[in-house]
Amino acid sequence: MKDLFVLVADQDMAETVKALLRRRESLGIRSTRHTVEKHIQHDPGCRTDASRRLRPYLRQYCRAIVVLDKKGCGRESASREDIQHEIERDLATDGWSDRAKAIVIDPELEAWVWSGSPHVAKVLGWSKGYEDLKAWLVDRDLWSASSAKPSEPKAVMRAVLRETRRPPSAALFGQMAQRVTLRRCQCPAFAELKQTLQHWFGEEAV
């Protein structure tokens, strides 16, 4: 059996997860045989259809992870934890038992971008550094100076790319996931993903 099947909502997430799984030392995990695929129905599909989509892999993969945005999944009024439990319950009923985990990012993947790393500014094409980039966003009321992250992380990222005249691309997410330190991201969903991978595939894990 292979180690891990990851079902994600879109290509941005696919590139992010692929890059993260290559950073074994930073994550504190061993090498894994894994597959990352996106659901054609994106976030709603990952929420409501993960068990069906993963059913063919029950006996081919030891573990499974489903990653999606809370925003756009169709259950925005629920907590990210409740959505995760619903997905995990369906997967367990379908045969995955405790071998599957859902990760719901609140509000969306771009929340992982704004970690304070200088690499973020470089990848987005901002030549003057991260603090200058944040100041520019605060001046334009796109980021509250008192908040650790912008409230609309995707819209803010798109605004920066328009300013730097760089087209949105899934490759940008892969570049940031490959370069940015994994210690700075304060998103609970990212912390949960990292903890899950370490529990399953840490060097001491059986």
C-alpha positions as CSV (number, residue, x, y, z in Angstrom):
1,M,0.0,0.0,0.0
2,K,1.1,3.6,-0.6
3,D,1.2,6.0,2.3
4,L,-1.1,8.9,1.6
5,F,-3.8,10.1,-0.8
6,V,-4.6,13.8,-0.5
7,L,-7.8,15.1,-2.1
8,V,-7.8,18.9,-2.5
9,A,-10.2,21.5,-3.8
10,D,-8.1,23.1,-6.6
11,Q,-4.8,23.4,-8.3
12,D,-3.5,26.1,-5.9
13,M,-3.9,23.6,-3.0
14,A,-2.4,20.8,-5.1
15,E,0.8,22.8,-5.7
16,T,0.9,23.8,-2.1
17,V,0.5,20.3,-0.7
18,K,3.0,18.8,-3.2
19,A,5.6,21.4,-2.2
20,L,5.0,20.9,1.5
21,L,5.4,17.1,1.2
22,R,8.8,17.6,-0.4
23,R,9.9,19.5,2.7
24,R,10.2,16.4,4.9
25,E,12.8,17.8,7.3
26,S,10.9,21.0,7.9
27,L,7.7,19.0,8.5
28,G,9.5,16.4,10.6
29,I,8.3,13.5,8.6
30,R,9.8,10.6,6.7
31,S,9.7,10.1,3.0
32,T,6.2,9.1,1.8
33,R,4.7,7.5,-1.3
34,H,1.8,9.9,-1.9
35,T,-0.7,11.1,-4.5
36,V,-2.3,14.6,-4.6
37,E,-5.4,15.1,-6.7
38,K,-8.0,17.8,-7.0
39,H,-11.8,17.3,-6.9
40,I,-13.5,18.6,-10.0
41,Q,-16.3,20.1,-7.9
42,H,-13.7,22.0,-5.8
43,D,-14.6,23.0,-2.2
44,P,-18.2,21.8,-2.2
45,G,-17.1,18.5,-3.8
46,C,-14.5,17.9,-1.1
47,R,-17.1,18.6,1.6
48,T,-19.9,16.4,0.3
49,D,-18.3,13.9,-2.0
50,A,-15.0,13.0,-0.4
51,S,-16.0,9.5,0.7
52,R,-17.2,8.5,-2.8
53,R,-14.1,10.0,-4.4
54,L,-11.8,8.2,-2.0
55,R,-13.6,4.9,-2.0
56,P,-11.5,3.3,-4.8
57,Y,-8.3,3.9,-2.7
58,L,-9.4,2.3,0.6
59,R,-7.1,-0.7,0.1
60,Q,-4.5,1.1,-2.0
61,Y,-3.5,3.9,0.5
62,C,-2.8,3.7,4.3
63,R,-4.0,7.2,5.0
64,A,-6.1,10.0,3.4
65,I,-6.4,13.7,3.9
66,V,-9.0,16.1,2.4
67,V,-8.1,19.8,2.2
68,L,-10.6,22.5,1.3
69,D,-11.5,26.2,2.0
70,K,-14.3,27.0,4.3
71,K,-15.3,29.9,2.1
72,G,-17.2,28.6,-0.9
73,C,-17.7,25.1,0.5
74,G,-21.5,25.6,1.1
75,R,-21.3,25.5,4.9
76,E,-19.9,28.9,5.7
77,S,-22.2,29.3,8.8
78,A,-20.6,26.2,10.4
79,S,-17.3,26.2,12.3
80,R,-14.3,24.7,10.5
81,E,-14.2,22.0,13.2
82,D,-17.8,21.0,12.6
83,I,-17.2,20.7,8.8
84,Q,-14.1,18.6,9.4
85,H,-16.0,16.3,11.7
86,E,-18.8,15.8,9.1
87,I,-16.3,14.9,6.4
88,E,-14.4,12.6,8.7
89,R,-17.6,10.9,9.9
90,D,-18.5,10.1,6.3
91,L,-15.0,8.8,5.6
92,A,-15.0,6.6,8.7
93,T,-18.5,5.2,7.8
94,D,-17.2,4.4,4.4
95,G,-14.3,2.3,5.8
96,W,-11.4,4.7,6.4
97,S,-12.0,4.5,10.2
98,D,-9.3,6.6,11.9
99,R,-7.1,6.6,8.8
100,A,-8.5,9.8,7.3
101,K,-8.4,13.5,8.2
102,A,-10.1,16.6,6.9
103,I,-8.5,20.0,7.0
104,V,-10.8,23.0,6.5
105,I,-9.0,26.3,6.0
106,D,-10.8,29.4,7.4
107,P,-11.4,31.3,5.3
108,E,-9.3,30.1,2.4
109,L,-5.9,28.9,1.4
110,E,-4.4,32.4,1.0
111,A,-4.5,32.7,4.8
112,W,-1.4,30.5,4.7
113,V,0.4,33.1,2.5
114,W,0.5,36.0,5.0
115,S,3.1,34.5,7.4
116,G,5.5,37.4,7.7
117,S,8.2,35.7,5.6
118,P,10.3,37.9,3.2
119,H,9.9,35.1,0.6
120,V,6.2,36.1,0.3
121,A,7.0,39.5,-1.0
122,K,9.6,38.1,-3.4
123,V,7.3,35.5,-4.9
124,L,4.5,38.1,-5.3
125,G,7.0,40.5,-7.1
126,W,7.2,43.1,-4.3
127,S,10.8,44.3,-4.4
128,K,10.8,46.4,-1.1
129,G,10.2,43.6,1.3
130,Y,7.4,42.2,3.4
131,E,7.0,45.0,5.9
132,D,6.8,47.6,3.1
133,L,4.2,45.4,1.4
134,K,2.1,45.2,4.6
135,A,2.3,49.0,5.1
136,W,1.1,49.4,1.5
137,L,-1.9,47.2,2.2
138,V,-2.7,48.9,5.5
139,D,-2.6,52.3,3.8
140,R,-5.2,51.1,1.3
141,D,-7.5,49.6,4.0
142,L,-6.8,46.1,2.7
143,W,-5.3,45.0,6.0
144,S,-6.0,46.2,9.5
145,A,-2.8,47.2,11.3
146,S,-4.0,45.4,14.5
147,S,-4.6,42.1,12.7
148,A,-2.1,39.3,12.2
149,K,-3.6,38.6,8.8
150,P,-5.9,40.3,6.3
151,S,-9.5,39.4,6.7
152,E,-9.8,38.7,2.9
153,P,-6.5,37.0,2.1
154,K,-7.4,36.0,-1.4
155,A,-8.6,39.5,-2.4
156,V,-5.5,41.0,-0.9
157,M,-3.2,38.6,-2.7
158,R,-4.9,39.5,-6.0
159,A,-4.6,43.2,-5.3
160,V,-0.8,42.8,-4.8
161,L,-0.5,40.8,-8.0
162,R,-2.4,43.5,-9.9
163,E,0.0,46.1,-8.5
164,T,3.1,44.0,-9.4
165,R,1.6,43.0,-12.8
166,R,2.0,39.3,-12.1
167,P,-0.7,36.9,-13.3
168,P,-2.4,34.7,-10.6
169,S,-0.9,31.2,-10.9
170,A,-1.0,28.0,-8.9
171,A,2.8,27.9,-9.4
172,L,3.1,30.9,-7.0
173,F,1.6,28.8,-4.2
174,G,4.1,26.0,-4.9
175,Q,6.9,28.5,-4.8
176,M,5.8,29.9,-1.4
177,A,5.2,26.5,0.1
178,Q,8.7,25.5,-1.0
179,R,10.5,28.6,0.4
180,V,8.6,30.1,3.4
181,T,9.5,28.9,6.8
182,L,6.8,26.6,8.2
183,R,7.3,27.9,11.8
184,R,5.7,31.2,11.1
185,C,2.2,30.2,9.8
186,Q,-0.3,30.7,12.6
187,C,-3.3,29.3,10.8
188,P,-5.0,26.6,12.9
189,A,-5.7,24.5,9.8
190,F,-2.0,24.5,8.8
191,A,-1.0,23.6,12.4
192,E,-3.5,20.7,12.3
193,L,-2.1,19.5,8.9
194,K,1.4,19.5,10.2
195,Q,0.5,17.7,13.4
196,T,-1.4,15.1,11.5
197,L,1.5,14.4,9.1
198,Q,3.9,14.2,12.0
199,H,1.7,11.8,13.9
200,W,1.3,9.6,10.9
201,F,4.7,9.8,9.3
202,G,7.1,11.2,11.9
203,E,10.4,9.3,12.2
204,E,9.2,7.7,15.4
205,A,5.8,6.7,14.0
206,V,5.2,3.0,13.3
